[in-house]
Amino acid sequence: MRHADSKIVSREQLRELLAERKRNGGGARVVFANGCFDTLHVGHVRYLDGARREGDLLVVAVNSDSSVCKLKGPGRPILQESARANLVAALRAVDYVVLFSEPSVESLLEFLRPDVHAKGTDYTTDTVPERATAARLGIKVAIVGDPKDHSTREFLDSVRKAPHA
């Protein structure tokens, strides 16, 4: 089993690793998932396990600190991008992790050309922001994971409200 650090790669490294894998391994089906993963919780694990079942290789794009701040607001992220990337990379289901700072993953879909784009159950195939790009590139969109009844925001609210001794 590879160490988590060795799973975290640049975009260029990742594209070469995927191309090499397809050349040497035949038709490895590449699944792409993404998220902030700020305070990893069971919903994240189930989402990534579900994504992995869609193919042979799971690539996860983790939002950079600056993009998490733009998406989630002040006080976020809780964990720095390197810690979040390492936590995601430590999961058995995950083969590679790449950081991104764009507002969406459309450019990564264009750059990497995975076979499947996996999104969590807080989306439908009609609400996936990258659905048009995925359709144009022939990338299957898969909705995976358990029902969205876990969130980092709710977890943080419960911690804030907990009595402190």
PEZIPE-V590572 format. One record per backbone hydrogen bond with DSSP energy under -0.5 kcal/mol. NH is the residue of the N-H (numbers start at 0). CO is the residue of the C=O. E is the energy in kcal/mol with one decimal. If there is no record, write none. Layout:
BEGIN
nh:NH co:CO e:E
nh:NH co:CO e:E
END
This chain:
BEGIN
nh:5 co:2 e:-1.0
nh:6 co:2 e:-0.5
nh:6 co:3 e:-1.6
nh:7 co:3 e:-0.6
nh:7 co:4 e:-1.0
nh:8 co:6 e:-0.7
nh:8 co:96 e:-2.6
nh:13 co:9 e:-2.6
nh:14 co:10 e:-2.7
nh:15 co:11 e:-2.0
nh:16 co:12 e:-2.8
nh:17 co:13 e:-2.7
nh:18 co:14 e:-2.2
nh:19 co:15 e:-2.8
nh:20 co:16 e:-2.4
nh:21 co:17 e:-2.3
nh:22 co:18 e:-2.2
nh:23 co:19 e:-2.9
nh:24 co:20 e:-3.1
nh:25 co:21 e:-0.7
nh:27 co:25 e:-0.8
nh:29 co:27 e:-0.7
nh:30 co:56 e:-3.3
nh:31 co:115 e:-2.6
nh:32 co:58 e:-2.5
nh:34 co:60 e:-1.9
nh:38 co:36 e:-0.8
nh:43 co:40 e:-0.8
nh:44 co:40 e:-1.7
nh:45 co:41 e:-2.5
nh:46 co:42 e:-2.2
nh:47 co:43 e:-2.6
nh:48 co:44 e:-2.4
nh:49 co:45 e:-2.4
nh:50 co:46 e:-2.3
nh:51 co:47 e:-2.3
nh:52 co:48 e:-1.4
nh:53 co:50 e:-1.7
nh:54 co:51 e:-1.7
nh:55 co:28 e:-2.4
nh:56 co:28 e:-1.8
nh:58 co:30 e:-3.0
nh:58 co:56 e:-0.6
nh:59 co:95 e:-2.7
nh:60 co:32 e:-2.8
nh:61 co:59 e:-0.5
nh:61 co:97 e:-2.4
nh:62 co:34 e:-1.9
nh:63 co:99 e:-2.8
nh:67 co:63 e:-2.2
nh:68 co:64 e:-2.3
nh:69 co:65 e:-1.8
nh:70 co:66 e:-2.3
nh:71 co:67 e:-3.4
nh:72 co:68 e:-2.0
nh:75 co:72 e:-1.4
nh:82 co:79 e:-0.5
nh:83 co:79 e:-2.4
nh:84 co:80 e:-2.8
nh:85 co:81 e:-2.0
nh:86 co:82 e:-2.4
nh:87 co:83 e:-2.3
nh:88 co:84 e:-2.6
nh:89 co:85 e:-1.6
nh:90 co:87 e:-1.4
nh:93 co:90 e:-1.3
nh:94 co:57 e:-2.3
nh:95 co:57 e:-1.9
nh:96 co:6 e:-2.6
nh:97 co:59 e:-2.2
nh:99 co:61 e:-2.0
nh:108 co:104 e:-2.4
nh:109 co:105 e:-2.4
nh:110 co:106 e:-2.4
nh:111 co:107 e:-3.0
nh:112 co:108 e:-2.3
nh:114 co:29 e:-1.9
nh:115 co:29 e:-2.0
nh:116 co:139 e:-3.2
nh:117 co:31 e:-3.1
nh:117 co:115 e:-0.6
nh:118 co:141 e:-2.7
nh:122 co:119 e:-1.7
nh:126 co:123 e:-1.2
nh:127 co:123 e:-1.0
nh:130 co:127 e:-2.0
nh:133 co:129 e:-2.8
nh:134 co:130 e:-2.6
nh:135 co:131 e:-2.5
nh:136 co:132 e:-2.0
nh:137 co:133 e:-0.7
nh:137 co:134 e:-0.9
nh:138 co:133 e:-3.0
nh:139 co:114 e:-2.3
nh:141 co:116 e:-2.2
nh:141 co:139 e:-0.5
nh:143 co:118 e:-2.8
nh:143 co:141 e:-0.6
nh:148 co:146 e:-2.3
nh:154 co:150 e:-2.2
nh:155 co:151 e:-2.9
nh:156 co:152 e:-2.2
nh:157 co:153 e:-2.2
nh:158 co:154 e:-1.9
nh:159 co:155 e:-2.3
nh:160 co:156 e:-1.9
nh:161 co:157 e:-1.0
nh:164 co:162 e:-0.5
END
